[in-house]
Every structure is written in structure tokens, then in C-alpha cells.
Amino acid sequence: MSKTARILIADDNAANRELLEAYLINIDCEIEMAVDGEDALVKAKSFQPDLLLLDVMMPKHSGFEVCQQLKNNAETAKIMILMVTALNELGDIERGVKAGTDDFLSKPVNRIELVKRVENMLRLKDTTDELERLRKYIREIDEQSGPNPK
């Protein structure tokens, strides 16, 4: 990863937030915490994380609602979202996919699985961002060179 990653952990349970933060200790990242769905939406805009670890069952907006709002907003749509949930019903997974989540992790969280998924998602985010920078650069070059003669 070319820059320090930014991770937002959103969970209404302080012990869960602290556990996730402790599990990520060896990842080069800045971590911000959100205590409920509303706080997650506010901090996603102000902190601009690369990745959001999002609990599903929270007050003031469920993880499903937070995910959907972030993915439907151009400012926050590119945030990678990893839903961390005790729910494992097929309907819950389907609801998360419809809301736009990028991946799921079941509670209780396995440290090794969390770290590997976070590393992979941050690598994917970094690659996607680089691809977007290259596309923008190519568009700018095309615009500067004017129309192509045939």
C-alpha cells in the first residue's frame, strides 16, 4: 500500500471496537471509531476511511442502512465495507449484498481471518484508486491533445 490506510470501526459495543483495534495492531493504519450508525455516517465523511468495519446491529441506523447510504453517495461510494456480523442467515447476507457491502466477517471474529481480509481489501482499494488515477491522467492527456485526426 502506498499510503497509510485509514480504517473506521463502527460498533455500538466498546469491547468489540477495542478487540478489532487490537487485532489490527500490526497493520500500518490510522483507526477511527464510531459508536452507532449515525456516528458512522458522520465519521465516514469526515475521516474518509479506505475501509469500514461495520457492525450490522447498531442503534441510530443499522449496518445495512449505513452501508446503503455510503454506497449511494458519490463522496463515500468507494469506501470498502466489511460487515462484521453475528447474523448468518441467508436473508441477512442477501440484504447486505443489496446494501452494497464488499465482504462479510462472522462473529466471533477470528484474528487471522480479520487481518487477512483487511489486508486484501486495503490492497484492492489501493489498486482501484491507482487505476482511477491512471484513467484520469489518460483522459487529461486525451483532452490536451485534442481530437484525433483520422
Contacts in CASP RR format, 6 or more apart in sequence:
PFRMAT RR
TARGET T0000
AUTHOR 0000-0000-0000
METHOD contacts of the structure
MODEL  1
MSKTARILIADDNAANRELLEAYLINIDCEIEMAVDGEDALVKAKSFQPD
LLLLDVMMPKHSGFEVCQQLKNNAETAKIMILMVTALNELGDIERGVKAG
TDDFLSKPVNRIELVKRVENMLRLKDTTDELERLRKYIREIDEQSGPNPK
1 28 0 8 1.000
1 122 0 8 1.000
1 123 0 8 1.000
1 126 0 8 1.000
2 126 0 8 1.000
2 130 0 8 1.000
3 126 0 8 1.000
4 28 0 8 1.000
4 29 0 8 1.000
4 30 0 8 1.000
5 27 0 8 1.000
5 28 0 8 1.000
5 29 0 8 1.000
5 30 0 8 1.000
5 50 0 8 1.000
5 51 0 8 1.000
5 122 0 8 1.000
5 125 0 8 1.000
6 29 0 8 1.000
6 30 0 8 1.000
6 32 0 8 1.000
6 47 0 8 1.000
6 48 0 8 1.000
6 49 0 8 1.000
6 50 0 8 1.000
6 51 0 8 1.000
7 24 0 8 1.000
7 27 0 8 1.000
7 29 0 8 1.000
7 30 0 8 1.000
7 31 0 8 1.000
7 32 0 8 1.000
7 49 0 8 1.000
7 50 0 8 1.000
7 51 0 8 1.000
7 52 0 8 1.000
7 53 0 8 1.000
7 118 0 8 1.000
8 31 0 8 1.000
8 32 0 8 1.000
8 33 0 8 1.000
8 34 0 8 1.000
8 40 0 8 1.000
8 43 0 8 1.000
8 44 0 8 1.000
8 47 0 8 1.000
8 49 0 8 1.000
8 51 0 8 1.000
8 52 0 8 1.000
8 53 0 8 1.000
8 79 0 8 1.000
9 17 0 8 1.000
9 20 0 8 1.000
9 21 0 8 1.000
9 31 0 8 1.000
9 32 0 8 1.000
9 33 0 8 1.000
9 34 0 8 1.000
9 52 0 8 1.000
9 53 0 8 1.000
10 33 0 8 1.000
10 34 0 8 1.000
10 35 0 8 1.000
10 36 0 8 1.000
10 37 0 8 1.000
10 39 0 8 1.000
10 40 0 8 1.000
10 43 0 8 1.000
10 52 0 8 1.000
10 53 0 8 1.000
10 54 0 8 1.000
10 55 0 8 1.000
10 58 0 8 1.000
10 63 0 8 1.000
10 66 0 8 1.000
11 17 0 8 1.000
11 20 0 8 1.000
11 34 0 8 1.000
11 35 0 8 1.000
11 53 0 8 1.000
11 55 0 8 1.000
11 58 0 8 1.000
11 84 0 8 1.000
12 35 0 8 1.000
12 36 0 8 1.000
12 37 0 8 1.000
12 55 0 8 1.000
12 57 0 8 1.000
12 58 0 8 1.000
12 59 0 8 1.000
13 55 0 8 1.000
14 35 0 8 1.000
16 55 0 8 1.000
16 84 0 8 1.000
16 107 0 8 1.000
17 33 0 8 1.000
17 35 0 8 1.000
19 109 0 8 1.000
20 53 0 8 1.000
20 84 0 8 1.000
20 109 0 8 1.000
20 114 0 8 1.000
21 31 0 8 1.000
21 33 0 8 1.000
23 109 0 8 1.000
23 111 0 8 1.000
23 114 0 8 1.000
23 115 0 8 1.000
24 31 0 8 1.000
24 114 0 8 1.000
24 115 0 8 1.000
24 118 0 8 1.000
26 115 0 8 1.000
27 115 0 8 1.000
27 118 0 8 1.000
27 119 0 8 1.000
27 122 0 8 1.000
29 122 0 8 1.000
32 43 0 8 1.000
32 47 0 8 1.000
32 49 0 8 1.000
34 40 0 8 1.000
34 42 0 8 1.000
34 43 0 8 1.000
34 44 0 8 1.000
36 58 0 8 1.000
36 59 0 8 1.000
36 60 0 8 1.000
36 61 0 8 1.000
37 58 0 8 1.000
37 59 0 8 1.000
37 60 0 8 1.000
37 61 0 8 1.000
37 62 0 8 1.000
37 63 0 8 1.000
37 65 0 8 1.000
37 66 0 8 1.000
38 60 0 8 1.000
38 61 0 8 1.000
39 60 0 8 1.000
40 52 0 8 1.000
40 54 0 8 1.000
40 58 0 8 1.000
40 61 0 8 1.000
40 63 0 8 1.000
40 66 0 8 1.000
41 61 0 8 1.000
41 66 0 8 1.000
41 69 0 8 1.000
41 70 0 8 1.000
43 49 0 8 1.000
44 52 0 8 1.000
44 66 0 8 1.000
44 70 0 8 1.000
44 76 0 8 1.000
44 79 0 8 1.000
45 75 0 8 1.000
45 76 0 8 1.000
48 79 0 8 1.000
49 79 0 8 1.000
50 79 0 8 1.000
50 80 0 8 1.000
50 122 0 8 1.000
50 125 0 8 1.000
50 126 0 8 1.000
51 79 0 8 1.000
51 80 0 8 1.000
51 81 0 8 1.000
51 82 0 8 1.000
51 118 0 8 1.000
51 121 0 8 1.000
51 122 0 8 1.000
51 125 0 8 1.000
52 70 0 8 1.000
52 79 0 8 1.000
52 80 0 8 1.000
52 81 0 8 1.000
52 82 0 8 1.000
53 82 0 8 1.000
53 84 0 8 1.000
53 105 0 8 1.000
53 118 0 8 1.000
54 63 0 8 1.000
54 66 0 8 1.000
54 67 0 8 1.000
54 81 0 8 1.000
54 82 0 8 1.000
54 83 0 8 1.000
54 84 0 8 1.000
54 101 0 8 1.000
55 63 0 8 1.000
55 83 0 8 1.000
55 84 0 8 1.000
55 85 0 8 1.000
56 62 0 8 1.000
56 63 0 8 1.000
56 64 0 8 1.000
56 83 0 8 1.000
56 84 0 8 1.000
56 85 0 8 1.000
56 86 0 8 1.000
56 87 0 8 1.000
56 92 0 8 1.000
57 63 0 8 1.000
57 85 0 8 1.000
57 86 0 8 1.000
57 87 0 8 1.000
58 66 0 8 1.000
61 69 0 8 1.000
63 83 0 8 1.000
63 99 0 8 1.000
64 95 0 8 1.000
64 96 0 8 1.000
64 99 0 8 1.000
65 99 0 8 1.000
67 81 0 8 1.000
67 83 0 8 1.000
67 96 0 8 1.000
67 99 0 8 1.000
67 100 0 8 1.000
67 101 0 8 1.000
68 98 0 8 1.000
68 99 0 8 1.000
68 100 0 8 1.000
69 76 0 8 1.000
70 76 0 8 1.000
70 77 0 8 1.000
70 79 0 8 1.000
70 81 0 8 1.000
71 77 0 8 1.000
71 81 0 8 1.000
71 99 0 8 1.000
71 100 0 8 1.000
78 125 0 8 1.000
78 128 0 8 1.000
78 129 0 8 1.000
80 102 0 8 1.000
80 103 0 8 1.000
80 121 0 8 1.000
80 122 0 8 1.000
80 124 0 8 1.000
80 125 0 8 1.000
81 100 0 8 1.000
81 101 0 8 1.000
81 102 0 8 1.000
81 103 0 8 1.000
82 101 0 8 1.000
82 102 0 8 1.000
82 103 0 8 1.000
82 104 0 8 1.000
82 105 0 8 1.000
82 117 0 8 1.000
82 118 0 8 1.000
82 121 0 8 1.000
83 96 0 8 1.000
83 101 0 8 1.000
83 103 0 8 1.000
83 104 0 8 1.000
83 105 0 8 1.000
84 104 0 8 1.000
84 105 0 8 1.000
84 106 0 8 1.000
84 107 0 8 1.000
84 109 0 8 1.000
85 92 0 8 1.000
85 104 0 8 1.000
85 105 0 8 1.000
85 106 0 8 1.000
85 107 0 8 1.000
86 106 0 8 1.000
86 107 0 8 1.000
87 93 0 8 1.000
88 106 0 8 1.000
93 104 0 8 1.000
96 104 0 8 1.000
102 121 0 8 1.000
103 117 0 8 1.000
103 121 0 8 1.000
105 113 0 8 1.000
105 114 0 8 1.000
105 117 0 8 1.000
END
